[in-house]
Amino acid sequence: MSYVTTKDGTQIFYKDWGPKDAQPIVFHHGWPLSADDWDTQMLFFLANGYRVVAHDRRGHGRSAQVSDGHDMAHYAADAAAVVDHLDLRDAVHIGHSTGGGQVAAYVARHGLPAGRVAKAVLVSAVPPIMLKTERYPGGLPIEVFDGLRAGLAANRAQFFRDVAAGPFYGFNRPGAKVDDGVIDNWWRQGMMGSAKAHYEGIKAFSETDQTDDLKAITVPTLVLHGDDDQIVPYKNAGVLQAEILPNATLKIYEGFPHGMLTTHADILNADLLAFVKA
């Protein structure tokens, strides 16, 4: 397996598939998952001739279960360590959920200053901030995130099963076709990681105000969100992202859930490829 060691000594696992001279597509996964959540997209873009790269966030998947650094600043710096190690240029960075926050932080703070980014994509992403604040009164109350922390601390295994089997993929909706393999794979990825990283990551994805990151992203940015997202409500996320970003294209999918990259991969993959090629 391939690892890069960050400046603070953390080992970050990464995958790097495809021709080294092809344009790189870099994928950033959501909480509490791993690079494996992008397998469908990575195989799709690989088949279309791209170099595909994805890493496990610190404390997630196969990366080191370190005690500290579970915040958006470290997430972005860790992504930069992978990109710099592989010397990726002209890259398209695609992030889902918390990974969308990671993309915003990486592109704004590391990628653009270094001239390494061509485009960005935010899918069901958390910026500008999930928490209800004076600046963003449409956000969710702190009690929602306290509930996530309580569920994780009490019984992480059951909590993860309930999230995957319920709101994440919309499997709790009437008439939904439930995919047990998808639920099992979500649970598998989650349980690979560190409970401490996942617990502290809730604060990172819910309370980090990334308005300034979004304002700083000048490259073309595609914003994708489902209007039936029960995890990251689209009106306080995708809609606001498109208003704040200087160069954004917004697409809202009617009836699509938070995990639409899995449940509707054929549609999302085609839209992602069209944006990358444009």
N, C-alpha and C positions, 0 to 999 in steps of 0.2 A: 504494500500500500504506500501511497505517496503522501508526504507531509512537508509542511514548511514550518519553521520555528519563528515566531513573532519576536518583536523587540523585548517583550516582557517574558520571553521564554515559553510561551504556550505553543504546543504542537497542534497545527490545524491540518486536518485531513482534506485532500482534494482529489477530484477526478479530472483528467485531461484527455479527451478523446478526439481523434480526427487529425486531419492534415495540419501540421504546424504552421504552414504558410497560408492557411485559410483564415477568413475573418472569424474572430472569436465571439461566441455568444456565452456570456457568463450568467449563471443562474444563482439566485439567492433564495434560500428556502424559508418557509414560515416556522412559527413556533408550534410545537416543540419537536419539529421533525428533523430531517437530515437532507443531504444532497440526493438521496434516493427518491425523494418526492418528485424530482424532476426527470425521472427515468424516461417517461413517455416523450417529453419534449426534447430531451437530449438525443434520444434515438431518432426522432423525427428530423431535427436539425442536422444531425450527423449524416442521415440519408440524403439530405439536401446539400451536402458539400461543405458544411461549416465545421469549425473547431469548437467543441463544446466543453465548458469548464464549470464545475460546481464544487463547493466546499461545504463541510459541516461546520456550522457556527461553534465557537468555543463552548464547551459543556454539552454539546449536542452530538449525536451520532458517534463517530469514531474519533472526533477531536478530543483533546485532553479535558478531563473533568476538573478544571482549575477552580479555585475558590472564589477568585475575584474577576472583575472586568466584564460583568454581565450587564452592559449598558451599550447604547447606540454608538457612542464614540469608539469603544473598543471593537464592536462589531465591524464598524467601517474600517478601522485600522487593520483588523485581521484580514478583511477582504483585500485591502491594499497590499498586504504582505503576499498574498497569493498572486495577485496580478503582477506585482513587481518581480516576484520570483520567476514567473513564467514569461515576463516581459511582454504582456499582452497590450496590443495597440489597436486603435480603430475598433474597439470592442463595443458590443451592444450588451447592456446590463439589464437583466430581467429579474424582478423581485416579486414574490408573492407574500402578501400579508405583512408579517414582521420583516420579511425579506425585502418588501418594498420600502420600508423605512431604512433598511440597511443600504439599499441602492441609493436612496436619496442622500443619505449621509456620506456614502463612499464617493458618489459622483461629485457632490458639491465640495467636499473637503479634501479629496485626494485625486480622483480621476481627472476632473477638468483642469485643476492646476497643473497636473502632469501631462496634459494633452493626450490622454489615453482613451477617451470615451467618444464614440460616434453617436450613439443614441441610448435612450433609456426607456424601460417599460415598467409601469407600476400596475400590478394585478391584485385586486381586492386588498389594496395596501392600506397601512395604518396612518400615514401622515394626512393632515398636519399634526393632529393629536386626537387620540380616542377619548380621553377624559374630558368631561364637561368642565369648562373654565369660563371666566368672564370673557375672554377673547373668543371662545368657541362654545357658546351656550347650547349648541345642538349635540354636544358630546354625551357620553354615557356617565352616569354618576359613579363615584368611587366605590360604592357598595357592590357594583357589578364585578369589579376587579378584586375586591376583598373576597367576594364569593369564589372566584377562581382560585385564589390563594388558599382559601380554607378547604376547598375540595381537593386540591393537589396535596396539601399537607396531610389530610386525613386518610386518603386512600388514592394515591396517584394512579395505580393500575386501573381501578374502576372508574375514576374520573376521566382518564384518557379514553377508555372504552365508551363512556357515555357521550363524550364530545364527538367522537368519530361516528358513532351510531346515530347521533341526533342532529344537531344544528350545523355541523361543519359542512356536510355534503347535502343537507336538506333531506336526509333520510327520515326525518320526523314529520315531513309534510304528508298530507293525505294522498294516497295513491303513488307515493314514491317507490321506485324500484330499488330495494336495498341490496347492496353488493357487499357480502361478507368478506370477500377478499380485500376490498378497499379498506374496510374497517380494521381488519387484522393487520394490514400493512401500515396503517396510520399508528396503531397501537405498538407494533413492533418498533417503528422508528422512534416513537416517543420514549419507550422504555429503555432504549439504548443509551439515552442521555442522562445527565445529572439532575437529580431532583432540585438541588440548590440552584443550578443554572436556570432551570425552568421556573422555579419560584421567583427568583430575582428578575428573570426576563419579563415577567408580567408587568412590572413597573417600567421596564425599558420600552415595551411596545405600547403602553397605555398612557404614560405620563411625559414622554419626550416631545416637546413642541418643536416640530421640524419646519415651521414656516420659513425660516431663513434658509434652510437647505433647499426647499422647493424654489424659492426666489432666485437662488444662485445657479440653478440648472438651466443653461441656455441651449443645450442640444435638443433636437426633436425628442419629445417624450410622449409615449402612448399610455393613456390611462384607461384601464379596463376594469369594470365592476359589474356585479350582478345586482339587480334591484331586490332580490330575495336573499341577500347576504345577511344571515342572522348573527354573524360574528363581528364583522366590521360594517356597520350600516353605511350604505353608499352615499347618502346625502351629506354626511359629515366627513367623508373621506374622498372618494373619487371625484365627486362634484366640486368640492373645495380645492382639491389638487389641481384640477384643470383651470380653476380661476386664478390660482396663485402662480403656477408654472408659467414662465415667459413664452414657451413654445410647445403647447400641449394639444393633443388630439384626444377627445373623450369619447368612449363608447360604453353605453350602459346596456346590459343584456337582460331582457325581460324574463323574470322567473328563475334566473341562474343563482346558485348558492355560492357560499364562500369558496368551496373547493371545486369551482367550475373548471379549473385546469385538468382535473381528473374526470369529473362527470360529463364534461362537454369538450374533451380534448380535441376532437376533430375540428370543431368550430374555432376554438381558441388557437390551435396550432396554425390553422390557415391564416387567421388574422395577424398572428405574430410574424409569420413568414412574409406576409404582404408588407408589413411595416418595415421589417428589416431590409427587404429588397428595395423599398421605395427610395 
